[in-house]
Amino acid sequence: MTIATETLDALVGELQAAAARLRRGQIDAEEASAVVEHCADLATRVANELDSVQRAARAEAHAEPRPGQGELL
């Protein structure tokens, strides 16, 4: 598992835990508001991480072949 995958898994886990807290409805309105804000922050972090992964994949796709990895004729 890559660091990016581990990071995304951790962020998704946090989002799922926050959603579960909200679904249970056992928190007051102020705390619910804080949880919703935290979810928005997590979603932004997930989007940034996915963007980073995509940029890295594009860069690797356009990189020079590694030694010994040239095209076969």
QUIJOGI-V51376 format. One record per residue. N is the residue number from 1. RES is the residue in one small letter. PSI is psi as a letter, one per 20 degrees, with the letter a starting at -180 (* if undefined). BURIAL is I if it has 24 or more other ideal C-beta (glycine too) atoms within 12 Angstrom, else O. Layout:
N_RES_PSI_BURIAL ; N_RES_PSI_BURIAL
This chain:
1_m_p_O ; 2_t_r_O ; 3_i_g_O ; 4_a_g_O ; 5_t_g_O ; 6_e_g_O ; 7_t_g_O ; 8_l_g_I ; 9_d_g_O ; 10_a_g_O ; 11_l_g_I ; 12_v_g_O ; 13_g_g_O ; 14_e_g_O ; 15_l_g_I ; 16_q_g_O ; 17_a_g_O ; 18_a_g_I ; 19_a_h_O ; 20_a_g_O ; 21_r_g_O ; 22_l_h_O ; 23_r_h_O ; 24_r_h_O ; 25_g_k_O ; 26_q_k_O ; 27_i_q_O ; 28_d_r_O ; 29_a_h_O ; 30_e_g_O ; 31_e_h_O ; 32_a_g_O ; 33_s_g_O ; 34_a_h_O ; 35_v_g_I ; 36_v_g_O ; 37_e_g_O ; 38_h_g_O ; 39_c_g_I ; 40_a_g_O ; 41_d_g_O ; 42_l_g_I ; 43_a_h_O ; 44_t_g_O ; 45_r_h_O ; 46_v_g_I ; 47_a_g_O ; 48_n_g_O ; 49_e_g_I ; 50_l_h_O ; 51_d_g_O ; 52_s_g_O ; 53_v_g_O ; 54_q_g_O ; 55_r_g_O ; 56_a_g_O ; 57_a_g_O ; 58_r_g_O ; 59_a_g_O ; 60_e_h_O ; 61_a_h_O ; 62_h_j_O ; 63_a_q_O ; 64_e_q_O ; 65_p_q_O ; 66_r_q_O ; 67_p_p_O ; 68_g_i_O ; 69_q_k_O ; 70_g_r_O ; 71_e_q_O ; 72_l_q_O ; 73_l_*_O
